[in-house]
Amino acid sequence: MFITFEGPDGCGKSTQVTLLVEHLQRAGYKIRATREPGGTSIGEQIREVVHDPRNKEMDPVAEVLLYSASRAQHVAQVIQPALAEGAIVVCDRFSDSTIAYQGYGHGLDLEMLRSITRFATRGLVPSLTFYLDIAPETGLRRRQQDTSAEWNRLDAQALSFHQRVHQGYLKMVEAEPERWFVLDGEMAPQAVHEAIWRHLLPQLEQRQRRLE
């Protein structure tokens, strides 16, 4: 089972990844937690380049190819092997971020991005995606106030960019409602986690019945 978390910057998804992974581990599930960009040594090096605020001149096409290179390594080295071993993979961002940020945010051709993404992921699509919805203004304010968080090059984009990203996410949810589960990112973290667990538990039970 491949679970991903998506949402605008500052929505709280990384906190929810941690809470879910801990809950799954306590319940006895075999878990592989990871993130994008990153997840591998190569991916983490790419993350440093693509997120570095000093790289202001980076072209959006170069940006998407760097993210896709990190993702290709991630899928081949981490995600697919873990799934093959029967683990539940929980990932902080995946290919939907490319469609939201580079597609809707930067305005790159969506079909081109989907083609690049299929190539990079070898066609891998998440089983379930939790989307934490929050107003871009609120998310950015949270990011600026959180001194422990990484303030990266994309965070520094204009508010209009983040508004387009937000609208892009909503369009993706509307287009594929069976995969996405939407949560209010302004709720208390524990309340969000409990809603996630209530939604996920029946699917975990169904998965277990298939394995028996």
PyRosetta script that sets phi, psi and omega in degrees:
from pyrosetta import init, pose_from_sequence

init()
pose = pose_from_sequence("MFITFEGPDGCGKSTQVTLLVEHLQRAGYKIRATREPGGTSIGEQIREVVHDPRNKEMDPVAEVLLYSASRAQHVAQVIQPALAEGAIVVCDRFSDSTIAYQGYGHGLDLEMLRSITRFATRGLVPSLTFYLDIAPETGLRRRQQDTSAEWNRLDAQALSFHQRVHQGYLKMVEAEPERWFVLDGEMAPQAVHEAIWRHLLPQLEQRQRRLE")
pose.set_psi(1, 131.5)
pose.set_omega(1, -176.3)
pose.set_phi(2, -117.0)
pose.set_psi(2, 111.0)
pose.set_omega(2, -176.8)
pose.set_phi(3, -111.3)
pose.set_psi(3, 131.2)
pose.set_omega(3, 177.4)
pose.set_phi(4, -122.4)
pose.set_psi(4, 156.9)
pose.set_omega(4, 175.6)
pose.set_phi(5, -120.2)
pose.set_psi(5, 132.7)
pose.set_omega(5, 179.9)
pose.set_phi(6, -133.4)
pose.set_psi(6, 163.3)
pose.set_omega(6, 175.5)
pose.set_phi(7, 156.5)
pose.set_psi(7, 165.4)
pose.set_omega(7, 177.2)
pose.set_phi(8, -63.2)
pose.set_psi(8, 159.7)
pose.set_omega(8, 178.2)
pose.set_phi(9, -57.0)
pose.set_psi(9, 135.1)
pose.set_omega(9, 178.4)
pose.set_phi(10, 86.0)
pose.set_psi(10, 8.4)
pose.set_omega(10, -176.3)
pose.set_phi(11, -78.4)
pose.set_psi(11, -16.3)
pose.set_omega(11, 179.0)
pose.set_phi(12, 97.5)
pose.set_psi(12, 13.0)
pose.set_omega(12, -176.1)
pose.set_phi(13, -65.4)
pose.set_psi(13, -35.9)
pose.set_omega(13, -179.9)
pose.set_phi(14, -63.5)
pose.set_psi(14, -37.6)
pose.set_omega(14, 174.6)
pose.set_phi(15, -61.7)
pose.set_psi(15, -42.7)
pose.set_omega(15, -179.1)
pose.set_phi(16, -68.9)
pose.set_psi(16, -34.3)
pose.set_omega(16, 174.9)
pose.set_phi(17, -58.8)
pose.set_psi(17, -47.7)
pose.set_omega(17, -179.2)
pose.set_phi(18, -61.1)
pose.set_psi(18, -46.7)
pose.set_omega(18, -179.4)
pose.set_phi(19, -62.1)
pose.set_psi(19, -42.3)
pose.set_omega(19, -178.9)
pose.set_phi(20, -68.3)
pose.set_psi(20, -44.2)
pose.set_omega(20, -179.9)
pose.set_phi(21, -59.7)
pose.set_psi(21, -44.2)
pose.set_omega(21, 179.2)
pose.set_phi(22, -62.6)
pose.set_psi(22, -40.8)
pose.set_omega(22, 179.8)
pose.set_phi(23, -65.0)
pose.set_psi(23, -44.5)
pose.set_omega(23, 179.7)
pose.set_phi(24, -64.2)
pose.set_psi(24, -40.0)
pose.set_omega(24, 179.0)
pose.set_phi(25, -64.6)
pose.set_psi(25, -42.4)
pose.set_omega(25, 177.6)
pose.set_phi(26, -62.5)
pose.set_psi(26, -31.8)
pose.set_omega(26, -179.9)
pose.set_phi(27, -80.2)
pose.set_psi(27, -3.2)
pose.set_omega(27, 174.9)
pose.set_phi(28, 92.1)
pose.set_psi(28, 12.4)
pose.set_omega(28, 179.6)
pose.set_phi(29, -83.1)
pose.set_psi(29, 148.6)
pose.set_omega(29, 173.3)
pose.set_phi(30, -81.1)
pose.set_psi(30, 119.8)
pose.set_omega(30, -170.3)
pose.set_phi(31, -123.2)
pose.set_psi(31, 144.2)
pose.set_omega(31, 168.1)
pose.set_phi(32, -127.8)
pose.set_psi(32, 109.5)
pose.set_omega(32, 178.6)
pose.set_phi(33, -96.3)
pose.set_psi(33, 137.8)
pose.set_omega(33, -177.6)
pose.set_phi(34, -154.4)
pose.set_psi(34, -178.3)
pose.set_omega(34, -177.6)
pose.set_phi(35, -151.3)
pose.set_psi(35, 163.9)
pose.set_omega(35, 173.7)
pose.set_phi(36, -133.1)
pose.set_psi(36, 148.1)
pose.set_omega(36, -12.1)
pose.set_phi(37, -67.2)
pose.set_psi(37, 151.7)
pose.set_omega(37, -178.5)
pose.set_phi(38, 131.7)
pose.set_psi(38, -143.2)
pose.set_omega(38, 178.5)
pose.set_phi(39, 83.7)
pose.set_psi(39, -18.2)
pose.set_omega(39, 177.0)
pose.set_phi(40, -139.9)
pose.set_psi(40, 167.4)
pose.set_omega(40, 177.6)
pose.set_phi(41, -60.1)
pose.set_psi(41, -44.5)
pose.set_omega(41, 178.9)
pose.set_phi(42, -63.7)
pose.set_psi(42, -45.3)
pose.set_omega(42, -179.4)
pose.set_phi(43, -62.1)
pose.set_psi(43, -37.9)
pose.set_omega(43, 179.2)
pose.set_phi(44, -67.5)
pose.set_psi(44, -35.3)
pose.set_omega(44, 176.1)
pose.set_phi(45, -65.5)
pose.set_psi(45, -40.9)
pose.set_omega(45, 177.1)
pose.set_phi(46, -64.4)
pose.set_psi(46, -39.5)
pose.set_omega(46, 179.5)
pose.set_phi(47, -56.9)
pose.set_psi(47, -43.1)
pose.set_omega(47, -179.8)
pose.set_phi(48, -60.2)
pose.set_psi(48, -41.3)
pose.set_omega(48, -178.6)
pose.set_phi(49, -69.6)
pose.set_psi(49, -49.4)
pose.set_omega(49, -171.7)
pose.set_phi(50, -74.1)
pose.set_psi(50, -24.0)
pose.set_omega(50, -179.9)
pose.set_phi(51, -96.7)
pose.set_psi(51, -8.4)
pose.set_omega(51, -176.5)
pose.set_phi(52, -65.0)
pose.set_psi(52, 117.9)
pose.set_omega(52, -179.3)
pose.set_phi(53, -59.0)
pose.set_psi(53, -18.6)
pose.set_omega(53, 180.0)
pose.set_phi(54, -72.9)
pose.set_psi(54, -19.3)
pose.set_omega(54, -176.9)
pose.set_phi(55, -87.6)
pose.set_psi(55, 54.0)
pose.set_omega(55, -175.8)
pose.set_phi(56, -66.0)
pose.set_psi(56, -24.1)
pose.set_omega(56, -176.2)
pose.set_phi(57, -83.8)
pose.set_psi(57, 1.1)
pose.set_omega(57, -176.1)
pose.set_phi(58, -61.2)
pose.set_psi(58, 127.3)
pose.set_omega(58, 179.3)
pose.set_phi(59, -75.9)
pose.set_psi(59, 142.4)
pose.set_omega(59, 179.7)
pose.set_phi(60, -56.3)
pose.set_psi(60, -32.9)
pose.set_omega(60, 178.6)
pose.set_phi(61, -68.2)
pose.set_psi(61, -43.5)
pose.set_omega(61, 176.1)
pose.set_phi(62, -61.2)
pose.set_psi(62, -39.3)
pose.set_omega(62, -179.5)
pose.set_phi(63, -59.8)
pose.set_psi(63, -48.3)
pose.set_omega(63, -177.5)
pose.set_phi(64, -67.9)
pose.set_psi(64, -33.9)
pose.set_omega(64, 178.7)
pose.set_phi(65, -70.0)
pose.set_psi(65, -35.4)
pose.set_omega(65, 175.8)
pose.set_phi(66, -66.0)
pose.set_psi(66, -47.1)
pose.set_omega(66, 177.5)
pose.set_phi(67, -59.1)
pose.set_psi(67, -41.0)
pose.set_omega(67, -178.4)
pose.set_phi(68, -68.7)
pose.set_psi(68, -35.3)
pose.set_omega(68, 175.9)
pose.set_phi(69, -63.7)
pose.set_psi(69, -44.5)
pose.set_omega(69, 176.5)
pose.set_phi(70, -59.9)
pose.set_psi(70, -42.6)
pose.set_omega(70, -178.3)
pose.set_phi(71, -66.3)
pose.set_psi(71, -40.6)
pose.set_omega(71, 179.6)
pose.set_phi(72, -60.4)
pose.set_psi(72, -44.2)
pose.set_omega(72, 178.1)
pose.set_phi(73, -65.4)
pose.set_psi(73, -40.4)
pose.set_omega(73, -179.0)
pose.set_phi(74, -60.9)
pose.set_psi(74, -48.2)
pose.set_omega(74, -179.7)
pose.set_phi(75, -63.0)
pose.set_psi(75, -47.3)
pose.set_omega(75, -175.8)
pose.set_phi(76, -68.8)
pose.set_psi(76, -39.5)
pose.set_omega(76, -172.0)
pose.set_phi(77, -91.6)
pose.set_psi(77, -30.8)
pose.set_omega(77, -171.9)
pose.set_phi(78, -119.6)
pose.set_psi(78, -57.9)
pose.set_omega(78, -168.3)
pose.set_phi(79, -68.9)
pose.set_psi(79, -53.8)
pose.set_omega(79, -178.2)
pose.set_phi(80, -61.3)
pose.set_psi(80, -44.9)
pose.set_omega(80, 177.1)
pose.set_phi(81, -59.7)
pose.set_psi(81, -40.1)
pose.set_omega(81, 179.7)
pose.set_phi(82, -65.2)
pose.set_psi(82, -43.0)
pose.set_omega(82, 177.9)
pose.set_phi(83, -63.2)
pose.set_psi(83, -39.8)
pose.set_omega(83, 179.6)
pose.set_phi(84, -63.9)
pose.set_psi(84, -27.7)
pose.set_omega(84, 178.7)
pose.set_phi(85, -86.1)
pose.set_psi(85, 1.3)
pose.set_omega(85, 178.0)
pose.set_phi(86, 87.2)
pose.set_psi(86, 12.4)
pose.set_omega(86, 179.4)
pose.set_phi(87, -80.7)
pose.set_psi(87, 155.8)
pose.set_omega(87, 168.0)
pose.set_phi(88, -89.7)
pose.set_psi(88, 121.1)
pose.set_omega(88, 179.7)
pose.set_phi(89, -97.5)
pose.set_psi(89, 126.2)
pose.set_omega(89, 177.8)
pose.set_phi(90, -117.0)
pose.set_psi(90, 117.4)
pose.set_omega(90, -172.5)
pose.set_phi(91, -120.6)
pose.set_psi(91, 129.2)
pose.set_omega(91, 174.7)
pose.set_phi(92, -83.1)
pose.set_psi(92, 97.6)
pose.set_omega(92, -174.6)
pose.set_phi(93, 76.4)
pose.set_psi(93, 147.5)
pose.set_omega(93, 174.1)
pose.set_phi(94, -153.0)
pose.set_psi(94, -148.3)
pose.set_omega(94, -169.8)
pose.set_phi(95, -65.9)
pose.set_psi(95, -23.2)
pose.set_omega(95, 177.6)
pose.set_phi(96, -61.8)
pose.set_psi(96, -28.2)
pose.set_omega(96, 177.6)
pose.set_phi(97, -63.7)
pose.set_psi(97, -34.8)
pose.set_omega(97, 178.6)
pose.set_phi(98, -64.5)
pose.set_psi(98, -43.9)
pose.set_omega(98, 179.2)
pose.set_phi(99, -64.7)
pose.set_psi(99, -40.6)
pose.set_omega(99, -178.2)
pose.set_phi(100, -69.7)
pose.set_psi(100, -49.5)
pose.set_omega(100, -172.2)
pose.set_phi(101, -84.1)
pose.set_psi(101, -50.5)
pose.set_omega(101, -177.5)
pose.set_phi(102, -83.5)
pose.set_psi(102, -30.0)
pose.set_omega(102, 178.7)
pose.set_phi(103, -79.7)
pose.set_psi(103, -72.6)
pose.set_omega(103, -178.0)
pose.set_phi(104, -71.6)
pose.set_psi(104, -37.1)
pose.set_omega(104, -178.8)
pose.set_phi(105, -70.4)
pose.set_psi(105, -53.7)
pose.set_omega(105, -178.2)
pose.set_phi(106, -89.1)
pose.set_psi(106, -15.6)
pose.set_omega(106, 178.2)
pose.set_phi(107, 84.5)
pose.set_psi(107, 19.7)
pose.set_omega(107, 176.0)
pose.set_phi(108, -71.8)
pose.set_psi(108, 156.1)
pose.set_omega(108, -177.0)
pose.set_phi(109, -60.3)
pose.set_psi(109, 124.5)
pose.set_omega(109, -174.2)
pose.set_phi(110, -67.3)
pose.set_psi(110, -40.4)
pose.set_omega(110, -179.5)
pose.set_phi(111, -66.8)
pose.set_psi(111, -37.0)
pose.set_omega(111, 176.3)
pose.set_phi(112, -62.8)
pose.set_psi(112, -43.6)
pose.set_omega(112, 179.5)
pose.set_phi(113, -64.3)
pose.set_psi(113, -39.7)
pose.set_omega(113, 178.8)
pose.set_phi(114, -64.6)
pose.set_psi(114, -37.1)
pose.set_omega(114, 178.6)
pose.set_phi(115, -66.7)
pose.set_psi(115, -45.8)
pose.set_omega(115, 177.6)
pose.set_phi(116, -60.6)
pose.set_psi(116, -41.2)
pose.set_omega(116, -178.3)
pose.set_phi(117, -66.3)
pose.set_psi(117, -42.4)
pose.set_omega(117, 177.8)
pose.set_phi(118, -60.2)
pose.set_psi(118, -39.5)
pose.set_omega(118, 179.3)
pose.set_phi(119, -66.1)
pose.set_psi(119, -46.8)
pose.set_omega(119, -177.3)
pose.set_phi(120, -66.8)
pose.set_psi(120, -35.9)
pose.set_omega(120, -175.7)
pose.set_phi(121, -93.8)
pose.set_psi(121, -4.0)
pose.set_omega(121, -173.6)
pose.set_phi(122, 57.5)
pose.set_psi(122, 32.2)
pose.set_omega(122, 177.6)
pose.set_phi(123, 82.4)
pose.set_psi(123, 6.8)
pose.set_omega(123, -178.4)
pose.set_phi(124, -71.5)
pose.set_psi(124, 130.2)
pose.set_omega(124, 178.3)
pose.set_phi(125, -126.7)
pose.set_psi(125, 138.6)
pose.set_omega(125, 178.6)
pose.set_phi(126, -59.0)
pose.set_psi(126, 148.4)
pose.set_omega(126, 174.0)
pose.set_phi(127, -72.2)
pose.set_psi(127, -36.3)
pose.set_omega(127, -174.8)
pose.set_phi(128, -152.2)
pose.set_psi(128, 136.4)
pose.set_omega(128, 178.4)
pose.set_phi(129, -125.6)
pose.set_psi(129, 122.0)
pose.set_omega(129, 174.3)
pose.set_phi(130, -91.0)
pose.set_psi(130, 124.9)
pose.set_omega(130, -179.4)
pose.set_phi(131, -113.2)
pose.set_psi(131, 119.6)
pose.set_omega(131, 177.4)
pose.set_phi(132, -95.6)
pose.set_psi(132, 110.8)
pose.set_omega(132, -174.4)
pose.set_phi(133, -91.5)
pose.set_psi(133, 133.3)
pose.set_omega(133, 179.6)
pose.set_phi(134, -155.5)
pose.set_psi(134, 148.2)
pose.set_omega(134, 177.3)
pose.set_phi(135, -63.9)
pose.set_psi(135, 136.9)
pose.set_omega(135, -178.9)
pose.set_phi(136, -54.4)
pose.set_psi(136, -37.8)
pose.set_omega(136, -179.4)
pose.set_phi(137, -62.7)
pose.set_psi(137, -41.0)
pose.set_omega(137, -180.0)
pose.set_phi(138, -67.4)
pose.set_psi(138, -43.6)
pose.set_omega(138, -179.5)
pose.set_phi(139, -61.9)
pose.set_psi(139, -44.5)
pose.set_omega(139, -179.6)
pose.set_phi(140, -66.6)
pose.set_psi(140, -36.8)
pose.set_omega(140, 177.7)
pose.set_phi(141, -64.0)
pose.set_psi(141, -40.7)
pose.set_omega(141, 176.4)
pose.set_phi(142, -60.9)
pose.set_psi(142, -44.3)
pose.set_omega(142, -178.3)
pose.set_phi(143, -61.6)
pose.set_psi(143, -41.7)
pose.set_omega(143, -178.4)
pose.set_phi(144, -68.1)
pose.set_psi(144, -30.8)
pose.set_omega(144, -178.1)
pose.set_phi(145, -83.6)
pose.set_psi(145, -19.0)
pose.set_omega(145, -178.1)
pose.set_phi(146, -89.8)
pose.set_psi(146, 100.5)
pose.set_omega(146, -176.8)
pose.set_phi(147, -71.1)
pose.set_psi(147, -15.6)
pose.set_omega(147, 179.9)
pose.set_phi(148, -87.0)
pose.set_psi(148, -11.1)
pose.set_omega(148, -175.8)
pose.set_phi(149, -86.3)
pose.set_psi(149, 152.2)
pose.set_omega(149, 176.5)
pose.set_phi(150, -77.1)
pose.set_psi(150, 118.1)
pose.set_omega(150, 175.8)
pose.set_phi(151, -93.5)
pose.set_psi(151, 107.9)
pose.set_omega(151, -171.2)
pose.set_phi(152, -108.5)
pose.set_psi(152, -179.7)
pose.set_omega(152, -174.8)
pose.set_phi(153, -60.1)
pose.set_psi(153, -35.8)
pose.set_omega(153, -180.0)
pose.set_phi(154, -75.4)
pose.set_psi(154, -33.5)
pose.set_omega(154, 175.2)
pose.set_phi(155, -56.8)
pose.set_psi(155, -34.8)
pose.set_omega(155, -174.5)
pose.set_phi(156, -78.6)
pose.set_psi(156, -1.9)
pose.set_omega(156, 177.3)
pose.set_phi(157, -64.2)
pose.set_psi(157, 160.5)
pose.set_omega(157, -179.8)
pose.set_phi(158, -61.7)
pose.set_psi(158, 155.4)
pose.set_omega(158, 179.4)
pose.set_phi(159, -56.5)
pose.set_psi(159, -36.7)
pose.set_omega(159, -179.2)
pose.set_phi(160, -60.4)
pose.set_psi(160, -35.1)
pose.set_omega(160, 176.1)
pose.set_phi(161, -61.6)
pose.set_psi(161, -48.2)
pose.set_omega(161, -178.5)
pose.set_phi(162, -67.2)
pose.set_psi(162, -30.8)
pose.set_omega(162, 175.4)
pose.set_phi(163, -67.2)
pose.set_psi(163, -38.6)
pose.set_omega(163, 176.9)
pose.set_phi(164, -66.6)
pose.set_psi(164, -39.7)
pose.set_omega(164, 177.1)
pose.set_phi(165, -59.7)
pose.set_psi(165, -45.8)
pose.set_omega(165, -179.9)
pose.set_phi(166, -59.2)
pose.set_psi(166, -47.0)
pose.set_omega(166, 179.2)
pose.set_phi(167, -64.7)
pose.set_psi(167, -35.2)
pose.set_omega(167, 177.5)
pose.set_phi(168, -62.2)
pose.set_psi(168, -43.0)
pose.set_omega(168, 177.2)
pose.set_phi(169, -59.5)
pose.set_psi(169, -44.7)
pose.set_omega(169, -178.8)
pose.set_phi(170, -62.4)
pose.set_psi(170, -36.0)
pose.set_omega(170, 177.5)
pose.set_phi(171, -67.3)
pose.set_psi(171, -38.3)
pose.set_omega(171, 178.9)
pose.set_phi(172, -67.1)
pose.set_psi(172, -40.2)
pose.set_omega(172, 177.0)
pose.set_phi(173, -61.0)
pose.set_psi(173, -44.4)
pose.set_omega(173, -179.4)
pose.set_phi(174, -63.6)
pose.set_psi(174, -35.4)
pose.set_omega(174, -176.9)
pose.set_phi(175, -77.1)
pose.set_psi(175, -23.9)
pose.set_omega(175, -174.7)
pose.set_phi(176, -141.1)
pose.set_psi(176, 61.1)
pose.set_omega(176, -172.5)
pose.set_phi(177, -65.8)
pose.set_psi(177, -23.0)
pose.set_omega(177, -178.0)
pose.set_phi(178, -69.8)
pose.set_psi(178, -23.5)
pose.set_omega(178, 180.0)
pose.set_phi(179, -94.3)
pose.set_psi(179, -30.9)
pose.set_omega(179, -173.0)
pose.set_phi(180, -93.7)
pose.set_psi(180, 143.6)
pose.set_omega(180, 171.0)
pose.set_phi(181, -126.5)
pose.set_psi(181, 119.1)
pose.set_omega(181, -173.0)
pose.set_phi(182, -95.3)
pose.set_psi(182, 134.7)
pose.set_omega(182, 178.1)
pose.set_phi(183, -127.6)
pose.set_psi(183, 152.3)
pose.set_omega(183, 177.3)
pose.set_phi(184, -80.0)
pose.set_psi(184, 109.3)
pose.set_omega(184, -177.8)
pose.set_phi(185, -69.0)
pose.set_psi(185, -6.1)
pose.set_omega(185, 179.0)
pose.set_phi(186, -94.2)
pose.set_psi(186, -4.8)
pose.set_omega(186, 175.7)
pose.set_phi(187, -70.5)
pose.set_psi(187, 163.5)
pose.set_omega(187, 175.6)
pose.set_phi(188, -61.0)
pose.set_psi(188, 141.9)
pose.set_omega(188, -177.3)
pose.set_phi(189, -52.0)
pose.set_psi(189, -41.3)
pose.set_omega(189, -178.9)
pose.set_phi(190, -67.0)
pose.set_psi(190, -36.3)
pose.set_omega(190, 177.6)
pose.set_phi(191, -66.1)
pose.set_psi(191, -39.4)
pose.set_omega(191, 176.8)
pose.set_phi(192, -63.3)
pose.set_psi(192, -45.0)
pose.set_omega(192, -179.6)
pose.set_phi(193, -60.6)
pose.set_psi(193, -43.1)
pose.set_omega(193, -179.4)
pose.set_phi(194, -63.2)
pose.set_psi(194, -38.0)
pose.set_omega(194, 176.9)
pose.set_phi(195, -66.0)
pose.set_psi(195, -39.2)
pose.set_omega(195, 177.1)
pose.set_phi(196, -61.7)
pose.set_psi(196, -46.7)
pose.set_omega(196, -177.2)
pose.set_phi(197, -65.0)
pose.set_psi(197, -40.7)
pose.set_omega(197, 178.5)
pose.set_phi(198, -60.7)
pose.set_psi(198, -38.7)
pose.set_omega(198, 179.9)
pose.set_phi(199, -73.0)
pose.set_psi(199, -37.0)
pose.set_omega(199, -174.2)
pose.set_phi(200, -79.9)
pose.set_psi(200, -33.9)
pose.set_omega(200, -171.9)
pose.set_phi(201, -54.7)
pose.set_psi(201, -46.2)
pose.set_omega(201, 178.4)
pose.set_phi(202, -60.1)
pose.set_psi(202, -34.7)
pose.set_omega(202, 179.3)
pose.set_phi(203, -71.1)
pose.set_psi(203, -35.3)
pose.set_omega(203, 176.1)
pose.set_phi(204, -66.1)
pose.set_psi(204, -40.7)
pose.set_omega(204, 179.0)
pose.set_phi(205, -65.5)
pose.set_psi(205, -40.2)
pose.set_omega(205, 177.4)
pose.set_phi(206, -64.7)
pose.set_psi(206, -40.9)
pose.set_omega(206, 177.6)
pose.set_phi(207, -60.6)
pose.set_psi(207, -43.9)
pose.set_omega(207, -179.0)
pose.set_phi(208, -63.4)
pose.set_psi(208, -39.1)
pose.set_omega(208, 178.3)
pose.set_phi(209, -63.1)
pose.set_psi(209, -36.5)
pose.set_omega(209, 178.4)
pose.set_phi(210, -66.6)
pose.set_psi(210, -32.9)
pose.set_omega(210, -177.6)
pose.set_phi(211, -78.8)
pose.set_psi(211, -21.1)
pose.set_omega(211, -177.5)
pose.set_phi(212, -77.9)
pose.dump_pdb("model.pdb")
